[in-house]
Amino acid sequence: MIAIIDYGMGNLHSVSKAVERLGLDFSITADPAAILAADGAILPGVGAFGDAMDNLRETGLDEVTKQFVATGKPLLGICLGMQLLFSESEEYGNHKGLDLLPGRVVRFQGDYKVPHMGWNKLSFRQSSPMFDGLDEGHVYFVHSYHVKPELESDLLATVDYYQQVTAIVGRNNVYGMQFHPEKSSDLGMQLLGNFLKLAVKASE
């Protein structure tokens, strides 16, 4: 069972349909007991960082998410959900994040198109169970802010968009994807599938 955490700002339908296509049971839920009982959890996200953190705090789901991580079961943040895993963001002011991974979310700065939108080729930076059986390929991005991880060891994959841009992060049982795996053709679904395999393994 995969818990898709519902704090009012996620792309819940597309993520849940992707999990369903990959053959796993899921629950879209804000219930702490259901989240903590799940074999894996997904923190989706669309919108502004500060609003998302306000919603998480108001519902108590910020602490529930941290408690879930403490169980050792796998958590995946998608798009804004990945950014929320980090310490802070400069989006419309300074906002504290979940601080599960050290780093800062910053706006793209330069004489190029923002938001970063479209297909870019992943570059795997280190080995990870997320990449089992996979080759580097293209995935789909839509974002105006990007993550600067504090630790190089948390950086699993990047893409090139006028600079090295964080695409996939991970440490222990905490993972994040800046792109939308459910909208990223075969490779996106394979990456999501590899995360779900971690959840299945955690349940055994």
C-alpha positions, 0 to 999 in steps of 0.5 A, spaced: 500 500 500 502 506 497 500 513 501 499 519 497 499 524 502 493 529 501 495 536 504 491 540 498 496 542 493 498 535 490 497 533 483 494 527 486 490 524 480 496 523 475 500 520 481 495 515 483 493 513 476 501 512 475 501 508 481 495 504 479 498 502 472 504 500 475 500 495 479 500 497 486 494 499 491 494 506 493 490 511 498 490 518 497 489 520 504 491 525 510 490 520 515 496 520 519 494 512 521 493 510 514 500 514 512 504 511 517 501 504 516 503 504 508 509 501 505 511 507 502 509 514 501 509 519 496 509 527 497 506 530 491 506 538 490 504 543 485 504 551 487 508 555 491 513 552 497 510 557 502 503 555 501 505 548 501 508 548 508 503 552 511 498 547 509 502 541 511 503 545 518 496 546 519 494 539 518 500 536 522 502 532 516 509 535 516 510 532 523 507 525 520 511 525 514 517 526 518 515 520 523 514 516 516 521 517 514 523 515 521 520 508 520 525 507 515 520 506 509 521 509 503 518 516 501 518 520 494 517 527 493 515 529 486 516 536 483 514 541 489 514 535 493 521 534 492 523 541 494 519 541 500 524 535 503 529 541 503 531 546 509 528 552 506 526 556 499 527 563 497 520 563 493 516 569 495 520 570 501 524 565 505 520 559 508 522 553 512 522 546 509 521 539 512 529 539 513 529 532 511 535 533 506 540 540 507 539 545 502 536 551 499 531 552 493 532 558 489 530 561 483 533 560 476 537 566 474 540 568 467 538 570 460 534 564 459 527 562 459 524 561 466 520 556 467 524 551 465 519 547 461 520 541 457 524 534 456 532 534 458 536 528 459 538 525 466 545 524 468 546 519 473 551 522 478 552 515 482 549 509 483 542 508 486 537 503 487 532 508 483 537 506 477 536 499 477 536 496 470 535 503 467 539 507 462 540 515 462 534 518 458 529 524 457 524 526 463 519 532 463 520 538 467 516 544 469 519 549 474 521 556 476 525 554 482 531 549 483 534 545 489 541 546 491 543 540 495 548 542 501 551 535 500 554 532 493 552 525 496 544 527 496 545 528 489 543 522 484 541 525 478 542 532 474 540 535 467 543 541 464 539 547 463 544 553 462 547 550 469 547 543 472 540 542 475 538 537 481 533 532 478 533 526 483 536 526 490 536 521 495 539 519 502 537 512 505 529 512 505 528 519 502 528 520 495 525 526 490 524 527 483 524 535 480 520 532 474 514 529 473 515 521 472 508 520 471 508 525 465 515 522 463 514 517 458 517 510 459 523 512 463 519 516 468 514 510 469 520 506 470 523 510 475 517 511 479 517 503 478 523 502 482 521 507 487 515 502 488 519 496 488 523 499 494 516 500 498 514 492 496 521 490 499 520 494 505 513 490 506 517 484 506 
